[in-house]
Amino acid sequence: MDVFSAMGIVGFGKAAKKRELDPNRFDKTKREELVQPKVEAKSLIPVSGPSTVSIRAQYQSDEDSDDPGPSLPQPSLFKQDADGVGDEDNEDDDAVSTDDEPEYDPSAPSLSAPDFPITHEATLKEHTKVISALTVDPSGARVLSGSHDYDCKLWDFGGMTTQTRSFKTWEPAGSYYVNDLKYSNDGQQFLVISGTIQAKLFDREGEEKATFVKGDMYIRDMKHTAGHVGELSSCMWHPKDKQYFITSSADSTIRIWDVENKRKQKSVIVVKSKERGARTKVTTCAYSTDGTLIGGACLDGALHMWQASSNFVRPNMTIEGAHTKGTDVGSLVFSVDGRTVLTRGGDDTVKLWDLRAFKRPLASHSGATTLYPGTNATFSPDEKYILTGTGAPSKGGRGKLTLLSRENLSVVKEIDMDTTPVKVVWHSKINQIITGLANGTISVLYSPETSLNGAKLLLSKGAPKRPTIEDLSDALAAPTILTPHALPMFKDGEGLVKGMKRKREKDRMDPRKSRRPELPVTGPGRGGRVGASATQHVVQNLVRDTTRDEDPREALLKYAKMADEDPQWTSAWRQNQPKPVFANVSEDEEEEEEG
């Protein structure tokens, strides 16, 4: 027997009424191109087995068959016979009649759930130019975007309604493009990499915490500068230690920074190119998943790998000509096992590399049109597929999201988009694809069955509450009290504002408020002003100087008595100074000399 029942306690208060959501609320955001024609008198029953890529193709090929045949191979998701009735046991097909078929229930989950979260779409539209940087925080609750309109915007799925407005917008570096954005591993801060030479650190709410130092552009050796001297291109946090991150730049360096020290980098990786000048732009950089390797892709087509514990004098692994020279490599991604590297080049290719045989790519996919230098590629959460964007073939055309198989980089599926996809993020926690498009729109693709939260929260809040008569009566019962004399414009007066006549008379006596011009000077001087100009003052002092009329001998002898009483300068030789002995001259001799 329950203890609460024995005590006579049934419950604690009235249970709150739960708001029921419309089960068909996601239909309004369903993508039109994925809506399939309705099939009558057929049910799809799944069987156990690994999922495959070409589900829809197998389903359509079996639907057109008229003759009964064997069931599909084991890797498929479902089986069908000639009548469209599927069963796990093919021996019981004759015993199953059409009268026992289950009816379609729209509220029940779909038995043929798609492999990819691409059935529904939500759009975030506030940017006016191409999305050049895009990231999602580790929890999947917030989206951070940067664009060529110089703005960064923060979006919160939990705080947005169906109107999808960002809650913060700011320009991190004035009129410079935003090249890269990265959240830290704990999601409490993020880096903003713009077209300047200084990285900036912001907290979760978008408030600036630090601006890292720039280097001396007149120093030739890049190891001796405290920071970057060229335009920044990308960044990445250390996967294990939240204190460190790396940045790449056009000054041919990758620099490792400490969050606590914004005055100088921790260490420098100088990338030496075989081109003339031995310098090249590092277009992207990345840490391996365990933090032991640092990778960098360069404008000269080379791909370099350094051990994080080395002295960075030379790379541990290098491939020259990994991509076409002169094209920007948009992304460099390590797999979870740390053995495979995925690169998305500006030469319309996607390549997979094995670090154990780092000489030629494992697989290569060409034809992925690249219209923007920052176009990236990423792994799916299970790393069985690779997602990237393909540019529109003509101006104003529609772009595509391309899903490739990791085995041989063959095209598994292509998803039409309104315009060219530039940045793609496939978040593993919410299982949603966030795409930044060339027209400034952020498209969030999801599936109601396989995705979690994220864009689903926009439609899970229900309709906004309508104001009731009680709400209006509360607003009328407590009106706002206005006190106009408490405003700053009334603070100068004493109490209530008096007539303006006395105030005008008082201001007229103040020369500054009345802007009265200076009156002419009368007399020798008045009000602290001298009645003569500066030139006249100098001339009068020259006239008053009477030194030219004074005898110089008498002027010097005035100080003879003072020198005898206080010999300040000649006291050192007073003891041994010889005394002058003058001859006695009679008065007659003086008269003769004068005559």
Secondary structure, 3 states (H helix, E strand, C coil): CCHHHHCCCCCCCCCCCCCCCCCCHHHHHECHHHCCCCCCCCECCECCCCCCCCHHHHHHHHHCCCCCCCCCCCCCCECCCCCCECCCCHHHCCCCCHHHCCCCCCCCCCCCCCCCCCCEEEEEECCCCCEEEEEECCCCCEEEEEECCCCEEEEECCCCCCCCCCCEEECCCCCCCEEEEEECCCCCEEEEEECCCCCEEEECCCCEEEECCECCCCCCCHHHCCCECCCEEEEEECCCCCCEEEEEECCCEEEEEECCECCCCCEEEECCCCCCCCCCCEEEEEECCCCCEEEEEECCCCEEEEECCCCCCCCCEEECCCCCCCCCCCEEEECCCCCEEEEECCCCEEEEEEHHHCCCCCEEEECCCCCCCCCCEEECCCCCEEEEEECCCCCCCCCEEEEEECCCCCEEEEEECCCCEEEEEEECCCCEEEEEECCCEEEEEECCCCCCCHHHHHHCCCCCCCCCHHHHHHHHHCCCCCCHHHCHHHCCCCCCCCCHHHHHHHHHHCHHHHCCCCCCCCCCEECCEECCCHHHHHHHHHHHCCHHHCCHHHHHHCCHHHHHHCCCCCHHHCCCCCCCCCCCCCHHHHHHHHC
